[in-house]
Amino acid sequence: GYTAEIFPTEVRATGMFSTDGLRHIGGAISPYVILPIAFSAGFLGLSGYVSSFVAMGISALIAGILVGVLGPRTLRRRLEEINPF
């Protein structure tokens, strides 16, 4: 849905490939970030496992805010209006 709508038609496949590839890279790297948090003493005074879920939630919240603030509005708009190229 949203990711496909923000790329011009001519580069839509490349854009989707790139964003999907970055998502897979993030999924491959995340265990190396989250597991050390889970096995540590944690942060914010929370236990290790709870703090790892808090870290994932914070990163998802930041991503949602970035898309909401910086991303183009697509609700009830035609594709040509969103990206005229």
MONORWO-V912736 format. One record per residue. PHI is phi as a letter, one per 30 degrees, with the letter a starting at -180 (none if undefined). Layout:
PHI
PHI
This chain:
none
d
d
d
d
c
c
d
e
d
b
d
d
d
d
d
d
d
d
d
d
d
d
d
d
d
d
d
d
e
d
d
c
d
d
d
d
d
d
d
d
i
b
h
i
c
d
e
d
d
d
d
d
d
d
d
d
d
d
d
d
d
d
d
d
d
d
d
d
c
d
d
d
b
d
h
b
d
e
d
d
d
b
d
d
